[in-house]
Each structure stands twice: as C-alpha cells, then as structure tokens.
C-alpha cells in the first residue's frame, strides 16, 4: 500500500512516498512566505511506471491547498504537469506578473 507524508524542517523538506513501508520516491520542497517551491521529483527505478510521481504531485497540491500556499514549479515534471493541465492547478500555481 502506498502512503505519502510531508516532512518539513525549518524551511526545506520533502514530500515522501512509501510503498509497503519502503521509501519509493520524494519531492524536494521549501516553504517561504506563502510559497511552496518544488525543486525536484524522484521515484526509485524499481517503482517507475506505477504513477508514483502523480501521487507525489497530488500530495503536493493537496498540501498547498490545505495551507493556502502557491506552488512555484521549478521541478521540470511539476512544471510540465501544470502546463498540460492549467485549469486543474490554476488555484495553486504561482505565476510571476508580466
């Protein structure tokens, strides 16, 4: 069974994904002044192709919504998902004003 949890230290932290109590993936994040920046998404090779990156993304978005945060998607995976599905993430996607 897969479970996720958010582990935040002072400012930097991770969203961790476990499969059968073994760490299967993570997202490197930081939270500063109402912004949740995601830097990197990683899923262990043995779990590739199981939709685990999407599970991490769902946890990231849920956490942002629950804590009234805007997401800065520096991670290429997250940025690609936001661009592919802008309506799904518009409420949490932090975009610089032009």
Residue pairs with C-beta under 8 A, 6 or more apart in sequence:
1 19
1 20
2 17
2 18
2 19
2 24
2 52
2 55
3 17
3 18
4 15
4 16
4 17
4 18
4 55
4 56
4 59
5 15
5 16
5 18
6 13
6 14
6 15
6 16
6 59
6 63
7 13
7 14
7 15
7 16
8 29
8 31
11 30
11 31
11 32
12 28
12 29
12 30
13 29
13 30
13 31
14 26
14 27
14 28
14 29
15 26
15 27
15 29
15 56
15 59
15 60
15 63
16 23
16 25
16 26
17 23
17 24
17 25
17 26
17 43
17 52
17 55
17 56
17 59
18 24
19 47
19 52
23 44
24 43
24 44
24 46
24 47
24 52
25 41
25 42
25 43
25 44
25 47
25 52
25 53
25 56
26 41
26 42
26 56
27 38
27 39
27 40
27 41
27 42
27 56
27 57
27 60
27 75
27 78
28 38
28 39
28 40
28 42
28 75
29 36
29 37
29 38
29 39
29 60
30 36
30 37
30 39
31 37
31 67
31 69
34 68
34 69
34 70
35 69
35 70
35 71
35 72
35 94
36 60
36 63
36 64
36 67
36 69
36 70
36 71
36 72
37 71
37 72
37 74
38 60
38 71
38 72
38 73
38 74
38 75
38 78
39 74
39 75
40 75
41 53
41 56
41 57
41 75
41 77
41 78
43 50
43 52
43 53
43 56
53 77
54 81
57 77
57 78
57 81
60 71
60 78
61 71
61 89
61 92
63 69
64 70
64 71
64 92
65 91
65 92
69 92
70 92
70 93
70 94
71 78
71 82
71 89
71 92
71 93
71 94
72 94
73 79
73 81
73 82
73 93
81 89
82 89
82 93
86 93
